[in-house]
Amino acid sequence: MERLVERLEKAVERLETVCQGPGMCGDGSSKGVAQYVQAFDALLAGPVAEYVKISKEVGGDVQKHAEMVHAGLMSERALLVMASQHQQPTENAFSSLLKPISEQIQVVQNFREKNRGSKLFNHLSAVSESIPALGWVAMAPKPGPYVKEMTDAAMFYTNRILKEYKDVDKKQVDWVKAYLSIWTELQAYIKEYHTTGLTWNKTVSPPPPPAPAPASSSTDDSASRSALFAQINRGEGITSGLRHVSDDMKTHKNPALKNQGGPVRSGPKPFTAPKPACNANPAQKTSLKAPALLELEGKKWRVENQENATNLVISDTELKQVAYVFKCTNSTLQIKGKINSITLDNCKKLGLVFDDVVGIVEIINSRDVKVQVMGKVPTISINKTDGCHVYLSKNSLDCEIVSAKSSEMNVLIPTEGGDFTEFPVPEQFKTVWNGQKLVTTVTEIAG
């Protein structure tokens, strides 16, 4: 097994040396290479090359991020080459083969976390949310739908980029199209060559069996497996996909591995952890914990990592300023005056009170939040949030509330007596074909 992993790592290094750019990978090196590897090279030479090219033109953090993404794709190509030359390995061996991809996913996502003040943060977020799509190689029997789920996860941020740059900078729009096309083309590639999972060579001997390993070997494999699944775990749809992998693998285990089920069962372990914001491996929690912030950076108010803070106030505001509230728990925040927009991201049990917003209030990836409007706001967006109460003022009754992938949402309307009447936001819908188009209506649930 160690020899096999070493070969994979050397293959990655060799590919990165040969492929000075992603467009180089299919040139003159396709002889004797499996058809599905050649098809992957075409993807590298097409959408990936265009994405890297435009990212270089954008420069800065986007260019650095693109280099990390490219490295992850090269690791994936090395695994595809390995699969084309060997039969499917044991579970432990496969876990080790996944390690380079898992580590590169973490590199991409950590870069975003370390650069939250970046002017191109939406770009970094779009990539960070969707890069776990590289984990499709472990997602039998439905790798294609999994990549689609990861692509959808990026749409929130790519839409923000398009909205910001649509009539300002065509290069940014082209960047969005190039990046999303990678995953669109990857879905088509998977559908043609790996419909139910990574295809292994059935006509050659299997890779070398794992040698007897020290007690720590099983732990390392488990940690590697857990790291990959922790990165690619996103929502209920993805959770169900991960369960499919586990069940599928169980049918192929031999009895000798039954008592070594750690690596197999380690995938679902993170399922209990997504409740806190920005779930990470327990070993990483201490190192990733950032200091509490409440500061003005340029035109952005950054309120981050606040815990049990019940008297947070932003008072010296201007119309062009925005507020970004990230990973705040059991806290309350009051924003006085009129500002451009407010974003709540990965917050839990947060209370927000604000006067006036001229743009939009966005609530994403949060739980149990309460938002009270004292003045006016034209739009409130609720995305991937469970438990959200919105208290409107009399001056904000014309507010437009847009929601997606959220639950337990309620809007409270003020009464003449000063109290509030609560109205639930629909979560379930019915769609029928009327002969010409799909018609969607709200489904009322009694009780």
Secondary structure, 3 states (H helix, E strand, C coil): CHHHHHHHHHHHHHHHHHCCCHHHCCCCCCCCCCHHHHHHHHHHHHHHHHHHHHHHHHCHHHHHHHHHHHHHHHHHHHHHHHHHHCCCCCHHHHHHHHHHHHHHHHHHHHHHHHCCCCCCHHHHHHHHHHHHHHHHHHCCCCHHHHHHHHHHHHHHHHHHHHHHHCCCCHHHHHHHHHHHHHHHHHHHHHHHHCCCCCCCCCCCCCCCCCCCCCHHHHHHHHHHHHHHHHHHCCHHHHHHHHHHHHHHHHCCCCHHHHHHCHHHHCCCHHHHCCCCCCCCCHHHHHHHCCCCEEEEECCEEEEECCECCCCEEECCCCCCCEEEEECCEEEEEEEEEEECEEEEECCEEEEEEEEEECCEEEEECCEEEEEEECCCCCEEEEECCEEEEEECCHHHCCCEEEEECCEEEEEEEECCCCCEEEEECCCCEEEEECCCCEEEEECCCCC
